[in-house]
Amino acid sequence: MRWALTRALDVGPEVAVQHRHPEATGRQFLEQARALAALCQARGNPLFVNGRVDVALLVGAHVHLPAHGPAPEDVRPLLPPGRWISTAIHDATEARGAAGADLALVSPVFAPGSKPGDTRIPLGPEGFRALAASLPCPALALGGITPERARALPDAAGFAVISGVLEAEDPAFAVRAMLRPL
């Protein structure tokens, strides 16, 4: 997995990482965040820490807020200037709560490859477009993104991908193919 991540990050600073490991203990999560921060900082790639403002502050990362976490407006005063906030958006109600976010990860656009048991109905390109249009910030498409599906989402400001990159035979090629439509 580290090889795949390193190959993806080598594409350039437009590739960001989100540290998400809900099963980790607090100490494990922090240690992993420190390792990822060092990897990202050495290459100039942004790092987002999922749901843990304290850890993001400790490692100099940006923050990703889960859908049922604090609101971006509540977290913003805690962050130093220049830190970004991304937020998870799955429906119109959550979209209304995105004020203060710099980015939104809208999902699931397609059935996610990394969550085979996910029972949510995918938004599809039209559902993504509608939610993205209602947001006060740029929207990244998440869920089942492949290079082919990325081309079907011309309104996306970017893509959030797990299996489509980390499980690719050539992660750098997969990233470049997804960035091409942008």
Backbone as CSV, one residue per row, in Angstrom:
resi,resn,N_x,N_y,N_z,CA_x,CA_y,CA_z,C_x,C_y,C_z
1,MET,0.836,-1.191,0.000,0.000,0.000,0.000,0.878,1.252,0.000
2,ARG,1.965,1.249,0.772,2.831,2.432,0.819,3.426,2.712,-0.555
3,TRP,3.795,1.648,-1.294,4.341,1.830,-2.647,3.313,2.529,-3.517
4,ALA,2.061,2.077,-3.460,1.010,2.674,-4.284,0.790,4.132,-3.915
5,LEU,0.792,4.421,-2.638,0.600,5.799,-2.190,1.754,6.686,-2.655
6,THR,2.964,6.214,-2.503,4.132,6.983,-2.933,4.081,7.259,-4.433
7,ARG,3.723,6.264,-5.216,3.608,6.442,-6.673,2.542,7.482,-7.000
8,ALA,1.417,7.443,-6.309,0.348,8.416,-6.555,0.806,9.819,-6.179
9,LEU,1.483,9.971,-5.054,1.947,11.288,-4.613,2.995,11.863,-5.545
10,ASP,3.748,11.009,-6.193,4.788,11.474,-7.114,4.216,12.213,-8.326
11,VAL,2.930,12.089,-8.567,2.312,12.789,-9.692,2.410,14.299,-9.500
12,GLY,2.300,14.766,-8.249,2.440,16.198,-7.991,1.576,16.673,-6.857
13,PRO,1.682,17.966,-6.545,0.985,18.522,-5.385,-0.533,18.594,-5.528
14,GLU,-1.059,18.312,-6.710,-2.515,18.292,-6.852,-3.116,17.006,-6.283
15,VAL,-2.264,16.085,-5.831,-2.724,14.846,-5.205,-2.626,15.016,-3.689
16,ALA,-3.762,14.896,-3.019,-3.816,15.015,-1.561,-4.100,13.650,-0.953
17,VAL,-3.828,13.533,0.330,-4.088,12.305,1.078,-5.042,12.639,2.210
18,GLN,-5.983,11.724,2.455,-6.829,11.850,3.639,-6.489,10.687,4.564
19,HIS,-6.078,11.018,5.789,-5.784,9.980,6.780,-7.079,9.627,7.492
20,ARG,-7.497,8.382,7.285,-8.737,7.885,7.871,-8.475,6.460,8.331
21,HIS,-8.606,6.221,9.608,-8.414,4.878,10.137,-9.251,4.753,11.411
22,PRO,-10.567,4.528,11.264,-11.453,4.548,12.424,-11.164,3.463,13.461
23,GLU,-10.510,2.381,13.064,-10.239,1.291,13.997,-8.984,1.531,14.832
24,ALA,-8.182,2.505,14.484,-6.922,2.751,15.184,-7.162,3.361,16.560
25,THR,-6.266,3.046,17.481,-6.298,3.731,18.772,-5.844,5.165,18.536
26,GLY,-6.064,6.033,19.513,-5.632,7.423,19.376,-4.139,7.537,19.106
27,ARG,-3.337,6.757,19.822,-1.879,6.791,19.640,-1.480,6.277,18.244
28,GLN,-2.095,5.172,17.818,-1.801,4.642,16.479,-2.164,5.660,15.403
29,PHE,-3.330,6.276,15.566,-3.794,7.255,14.592,-2.802,8.410,14.487
30,LEU,-2.322,8.901,15.621,-1.353,9.991,15.628,-0.034,9.562,14.987
31,GLU,0.447,8.380,15.306,1.704,7.890,14.718,1.578,7.764,13.196
32,GLN,0.459,7.232,12.744,0.232,7.118,11.306,0.142,8.494,10.665
33,ALA,-0.520,9.425,11.336,-0.634,10.790,10.809,0.735,11.438,10.698
34,ARG,1.592,11.221,11.675,2.952,11.779,11.608,3.723,11.209,10.424
35,ALA,3.598,9.911,10.202,4.289,9.281,9.067,3.756,9.819,7.741
36,LEU,2.440,9.939,7.631,1.851,10.477,6.401,2.217,11.942,6.203
37,ALA,2.243,12.708,7.291,2.613,14.122,7.188,4.039,14.263,6.672
38,ALA,4.948,13.446,7.170,6.336,13.500,6.700,6.410,13.147,5.219
39,LEU,5.683,12.127,4.810,5.665,11.710,3.405,5.091,12.816,2.516
40,CYS,3.980,13.393,2.936,3.342,14.449,2.138,4.181,15.729,2.117
41,GLN,4.717,16.118,3.259,5.509,17.350,3.318,6.758,17.240,2.454
42,ALA,7.379,16.078,2.426,8.589,15.889,1.615,8.307,16.055,0.127
43,ARG,7.073,15.784,-0.290,6.701,15.853,-1.708,5.850,17.074,-2.049
44,GLY,5.410,17.812,-1.046,4.570,18.984,-1.292,3.103,18.661,-1.503
45,ASN,2.653,17.504,-0.997,1.250,17.110,-1.147,0.463,17.467,0.113
46,PRO,-0.770,17.941,-0.046,-1.604,18.233,1.122,-2.035,16.954,1.839
47,LEU,-2.169,17.053,3.145,-2.682,15.959,3.963,-3.901,16.466,4.715
48,PHE,-4.979,15.692,4.676,-6.186,15.959,5.447,-6.318,14.866,6.501
49,VAL,-6.662,15.243,7.711,-6.902,14.286,8.781,-8.405,14.217,9.001
50,ASN,-8.937,13.006,8.978,-10.374,12.795,9.070,-10.863,12.869,10.511
51,GLY,-11.679,13.892,10.787,-12.412,13.973,12.025,-11.630,14.290,13.288
52,ARG,-10.343,14.452,13.197,-9.534,14.688,14.398,-8.790,16.009,14.263
53,VAL,-9.429,17.080,14.700,-8.835,18.413,14.626,-7.546,18.450,15.441
54,ASP,-7.541,17.780,16.599,-6.345,17.773,17.441,-5.147,17.169,16.719
55,VAL,-5.355,16.061,16.037,-4.265,15.408,15.314,-3.834,16.267,14.126
56,ALA,-4.793,16.853,13.426,-4.451,17.724,12.300,-3.572,18.878,12.769
57,LEU,-3.903,19.465,13.904,-3.092,20.560,14.442,-1.693,20.074,14.814
58,LEU,-1.584,18.890,15.400,-0.290,18.361,15.825,0.651,18.077,14.661
59,VAL,0.093,17.670,13.514,0.958,17.293,12.384,0.965,18.326,11.267
60,GLY,0.294,19.455,11.462,0.294,20.502,10.450,-0.536,20.172,9.221
61,ALA,-1.628,19.429,9.428,-2.467,18.992,8.305,-3.753,19.807,8.220
62,HIS,-4.442,19.617,7.113,-5.783,20.156,6.924,-6.760,19.194,7.614
63,VAL,-8.050,19.568,7.673,-9.047,18.770,8.388,-10.155,18.338,7.436
64,HIS,-10.555,17.070,7.550,-11.762,16.595,6.865,-12.790,16.281,7.937
65,LEU,-13.976,16.852,7.779,-15.039,16.646,8.754,-16.055,15.639,8.232
66,PRO,-16.303,14.582,8.998,-17.328,13.621,8.589,-18.711,14.271,8.620
67,ALA,-19.650,13.655,7.950,-20.995,14.222,7.819,-21.652,14.529,9.163
68,HIS,-21.431,13.711,10.159,-22.092,13.927,11.445,-21.118,14.468,12.498
69,GLY,-20.068,15.115,12.014,-19.090,15.730,12.905,-19.406,17.197,13.114
70,PRO,-18.451,17.925,13.672,-18.663,19.363,13.870,-18.840,20.078,12.530
71,ALA,-19.478,21.218,12.573,-19.682,22.026,11.374,-18.392,22.773,11.041
72,PRO,-18.132,23.006,9.760,-16.934,23.772,9.381,-16.836,25.117,10.096
73,GLU,-17.964,25.802,10.271,-17.959,27.102,10.950,-17.502,26.994,12.407
74,ASP,-17.738,25.831,13.037,-17.309,25.633,14.419,-15.814,25.341,14.515
75,VAL,-15.269,24.713,13.489,-13.863,24.300,13.499,-12.936,25.411,13.008
76,ARG,-13.407,26.228,12.096,-12.564,27.265,11.475,-11.785,28.102,12.489
77,PRO,-12.405,28.589,13.577,-11.657,29.429,14.521,-10.489,28.704,15.206
78,LEU,-10.504,27.384,15.198,-9.446,26.615,15.851,-8.213,26.436,14.973
79,LEU,-8.352,26.684,13.667,-7.273,26.408,12.722,-6.423,27.636,12.438
80,PRO,-5.135,27.416,12.241,-4.286,28.539,11.828,-4.637,28.971,10.404
81,PRO,-4.281,30.182,10.033,-4.527,30.637,8.662,-3.886,29.675,7.650
82,GLY,-4.579,29.498,6.545,-4.051,28.655,5.477,-4.449,27.197,5.565
83,ARG,-5.055,26.787,6.671,-5.508,25.390,6.783,-6.885,25.268,6.144
84,TRP,-7.083,24.195,5.434,-8.343,23.951,4.740,-9.230,23.023,5.550
85,ILE,-10.514,23.132,5.248,-11.507,22.219,5.801,-12.263,21.605,4.637
86,SER,-12.288,20.272,4.618,-13.176,19.580,3.686,-14.274,18.929,4.518
87,THR,-15.396,18.699,3.892,-16.529,18.111,4.597,-17.199,17.056,3.734
88,ALA,-17.768,16.061,4.373,-18.465,14.986,3.671,-19.912,15.388,3.428
89,ILE,-20.363,15.178,2.203,-21.735,15.527,1.815,-22.362,14.324,1.107
90,HIS,-23.541,13.934,1.599,-24.257,12.810,0.987,-25.652,13.184,0.500
91,ASP,-26.154,14.342,0.970,-27.519,14.732,0.592,-27.693,16.246,0.743
92,ALA,-28.870,16.720,0.387,-29.142,18.162,0.406,-29.090,18.749,1.814
93,THR,-29.509,17.995,2.813,-29.451,18.493,4.192,-28.007,18.747,4.604
94,GLU,-27.134,17.804,4.322,-25.718,17.980,4.655,-25.106,19.115,3.835
95,ALA,-25.547,19.286,2.612,-25.025,20.367,1.764,-25.326,21.727,2.389
96,ARG,-26.477,21.864,3.019,-26.823,23.132,3.668,-25.902,23.430,4.853
97,GLY,-25.264,22.414,5.413,-24.369,22.606,6.542,-22.910,22.772,6.158
98,ALA,-22.625,22.974,4.879,-21.242,23.046,4.398,-20.643,24.447,4.454
99,ALA,-21.381,25.410,4.957,-20.856,26.778,5.033,-19.550,26.790,5.813
100,GLY,-18.562,27.459,5.273,-17.261,27.549,5.921,-16.256,26.517,5.449
101,ALA,-16.702,25.549,4.666,-15.784,24.529,4.144,-15.071,25.061,2.901
102,ASP,-13.863,24.585,2.686,-13.102,24.933,1.486,-13.370,23.958,0.349
103,LEU,-13.708,22.721,0.714,-13.972,21.650,-0.246,-15.051,20.742,0.318
104,ALA,-15.780,20.076,-0.578,-16.744,19.067,-0.148,-16.477,17.777,-0.911
105,LEU,-16.514,16.669,-0.203,-16.423,15.354,-0.830,-17.837,14.811,-0.919
106,VAL,-18.371,14.769,-2.118,-19.761,14.370,-2.359,-19.772,12.891,-2.717
107,SER,-20.578,12.114,-1.980,-20.591,10.668,-2.218,-21.905,10.032,-1.760
108,PRO,-22.104,8.772,-2.174,-21.350,8.035,-3.172,-21.867,8.367,-4.573
109,VAL,-20.976,8.758,-5.435,-21.387,9.069,-6.804,-21.688,7.775,-7.553
110,PHE,-20.806,6.799,-7.401,-21.005,5.451,-7.936,-20.809,4.481,-6.769
111,ALA,-21.106,3.220,-6.947,-20.894,2.243,-5.871,-19.406,2.196,-5.537
112,PRO,-19.052,2.431,-4.278,-17.638,2.485,-3.913,-16.977,1.116,-3.910
113,GLY,-15.802,1.036,-4.533,-15.050,-0.211,-4.566,-14.446,-0.569,-3.222
114,SER,-14.173,0.431,-2.387,-13.546,0.175,-1.091,-14.560,-0.180,-0.005
115,LYS,-15.847,-0.040,-0.306,-16.899,-0.358,0.661,-17.941,-1.262,-0.001
116,PRO,-17.583,-2.538,-0.221,-18.506,-3.423,-0.941,-19.847,-3.620,-0.239
117,GLY,-19.928,-3.402,1.066,-21.182,-3.573,1.784,-22.023,-2.307,1.871
118,ASP,-21.592,-1.240,1.226,-22.306,0.034,1.281,-23.658,-0.113,0.590
119,THR,-24.729,0.163,1.322,-26.079,-0.012,0.767,-26.705,1.294,0.291
120,ARG,-25.955,2.409,0.400,-26.517,3.680,-0.066,-26.703,3.653,-1.581
121,ILE,-27.740,4.298,-2.046,-27.994,4.385,-3.483,-27.045,5.443,-4.057
122,PRO,-26.238,5.074,-5.058,-25.323,6.050,-5.656,-26.073,7.230,-6.269
123,LEU,-25.438,8.396,-6.167,-26.026,9.628,-6.699,-26.045,9.651,-8.218
124,GLY,-25.039,9.050,-8.836,-24.889,9.138,-10.283,-24.437,10.532,-10.682
125,PRO,-24.084,10.746,-11.938,-23.623,12.054,-12.385,-24.637,13.178,-12.156
126,GLU,-25.928,12.905,-12.368,-26.943,13.947,-12.192,-27.091,14.336,-10.730
127,GLY,-27.106,13.352,-9.845,-27.210,13.637,-8.418,-25.990,14.391,-7.912
128,PHE,-24.813,13.999,-8.411,-23.591,14.727,-8.037,-23.702,16.175,-8.491
129,ARG,-24.100,16.377,-9.737,-24.201,17.725,-10.301,-25.148,18.597,-9.473
130,ALA,-26.284,18.045,-9.079,-27.262,18.805,-8.301,-26.700,19.186,-6.925
131,LEU,-26.072,18.246,-6.239,-25.501,18.570,-4.928,-24.342,19.549,-5.062
132,ALA,-23.494,19.348,-6.053,-22.348,20.247,-6.255,-22.823,21.675,-6.507
133,ALA,-23.893,21.824,-7.261,-24.411,23.160,-7.573,-24.964,23.859,-6.336
134,SER,-25.357,23.099,-5.329,-25.935,23.696,-4.127,-24.887,24.042,-3.064
135,LEU,-23.646,23.707,-3.315,-22.595,23.901,-2.304,-21.929,25.271,-2.399
136,PRO,-21.450,25.784,-1.271,-20.746,27.069,-1.266,-19.247,26.919,-1.569
137,CYS,-18.817,25.707,-1.916,-17.400,25.434,-2.152,-17.263,24.404,-3.273
138,PRO,-16.050,24.221,-3.799,-15.842,23.213,-4.844,-16.176,21.807,-4.340
139,ALA,-16.703,20.975,-5.237,-17.103,19.612,-4.893,-16.204,18.591,-5.582
140,LEU,-15.709,17.650,-4.791,-14.948,16.524,-5.312,-15.865,15.311,-5.308
141,ALA,-15.797,14.515,-6.353,-16.629,13.320,-6.461,-15.925,12.151,-5.781
142,LEU,-16.676,11.398,-4.979,-16.148,10.253,-4.241,-17.089,9.074,-4.415
143,GLY,-16.514,7.907,-4.583,-17.306,6.685,-4.662,-17.259,6.064,-6.037
144,GLY,-16.487,4.984,-6.160,-16.440,4.233,-7.405,-15.831,4.984,-8.576
145,ILE,-14.967,5.933,-8.297,-14.385,6.749,-9.374,-13.300,5.974,-10.104
146,THR,-13.441,5.925,-11.406,-12.444,5.355,-12.320,-12.147,6.440,-13.354
147,PRO,-11.093,6.271,-14.152,-10.846,7.275,-15.201,-12.042,7.461,-16.133
148,GLU,-12.727,6.388,-16.478,-13.887,6.488,-17.362,-15.018,7.263,-16.696
149,ARG,-15.271,6.962,-15.431,-16.346,7.652,-14.714,-15.975,9.102,-14.440
150,ALA,-14.703,9.384,-14.248,-14.266,10.770,-14.038,-14.649,11.642,-15.233
151,ARG,-14.541,11.093,-16.429,-14.904,11.860,-17.628,-16.392,12.161,-17.681
152,ALA,-17.210,11.387,-16.980,-18.661,11.614,-16.951,-19.052,12.664,-15.918
153,LEU,-18.047,13.258,-15.237,-18.320,14.238,-14.178,-17.602,15.556,-14.457
154,PRO,-17.988,16.244,-15.541,-17.277,17.478,-15.897,-17.431,18.599,-14.868
155,ASP,-18.431,18.503,-13.989,-18.635,19.535,-12.977,-17.793,19.321,-11.723
156,ALA,-17.084,18.195,-11.639,-16.281,17.904,-10.445,-15.034,18.786,-10.412
157,ALA,-14.745,19.311,-9.245,-13.511,20.088,-9.049,-12.336,19.155,-8.836
158,GLY,-12.623,17.887,-8.607,-11.595,16.881,-8.386,-12.259,15.577,-7.999
159,PHE,-11.427,14.614,-7.654,-11.926,13.281,-7.337,-11.248,12.767,-6.081
160,ALA,-12.012,12.097,-5.239,-11.482,11.428,-4.064,-11.566,9.933,-4.351
161,VAL,-10.429,9.265,-4.278,-10.348,7.882,-4.731,-9.563,7.046,-3.732
162,ILE,-10.007,5.822,-3.529,-9.240,4.885,-2.710,-8.801,3.725,-3.599
163,SER,-9.698,2.796,-3.835,-9.322,1.577,-4.556,-8.922,1.852,-5.999
164,GLY,-9.520,2.856,-6.630,-9.195,3.158,-8.021,-7.750,3.559,-8.227
165,VAL,-7.076,3.978,-7.160,-5.654,4.332,-7.231,-4.802,3.312,-6.491
166,LEU,-5.147,3.050,-5.238,-4.295,2.190,-4.419,-4.291,0.734,-4.869
167,GLU,-5.312,0.314,-5.595,-5.343,-1.047,-6.114,-5.002,-1.124,-7.601
168,ALA,-4.650,0.001,-8.194,-4.299,0.025,-9.619,-2.928,-0.599,-9.841
169,GLU,-2.761,-1.190,-11.001,-1.463,-1.765,-11.356,-0.392,-0.681,-11.384
170,ASP,-0.757,0.487,-11.904,0.152,1.632,-11.928,-0.579,2.822,-11.326
171,PRO,-0.413,3.061,-10.017,-1.148,4.140,-9.351,-0.916,5.515,-9.971
172,ALA,0.295,5.814,-10.397,0.569,7.126,-11.001,-0.211,7.285,-12.301
173,PHE,-0.255,6.247,-13.108,-1.021,6.297,-14.351,-2.502,6.511,-14.059
174,ALA,-3.029,5.809,-13.046,-4.445,5.956,-12.675,-4.740,7.392,-12.245
175,VAL,-3.849,7.982,-11.451,-4.054,9.368,-11.010,-4.046,10.307,-12.206
176,ARG,-3.069,10.169,-13.079,-2.991,11.053,-14.255,-4.238,10.923,-15.124
177,ALA,-4.741,9.708,-15.276,-5.940,9.488,-16.080,-7.158,10.172,-15.455
178,MET,-7.222,10.200,-14.134,-8.340,10.863,-13.466,-8.195,12.371,-13.476
179,LEU,-6.977,12.860,-13.476,-6.757,14.299,-13.517,-6.987,14.888,-14.905
180,ARG,-6.845,14.077,-15.931,-6.959,14.557,-17.309,-8.263,15.314,-17.571
181,PRO,-9.428,14.818,-17.125,-10.657,15.568,-17.399,-10.705,16.936,-16.729
182,LEU,-9.905,17.138,-15.696,-9.930,18.413,-14.991,-9.140,19.453,-15.739
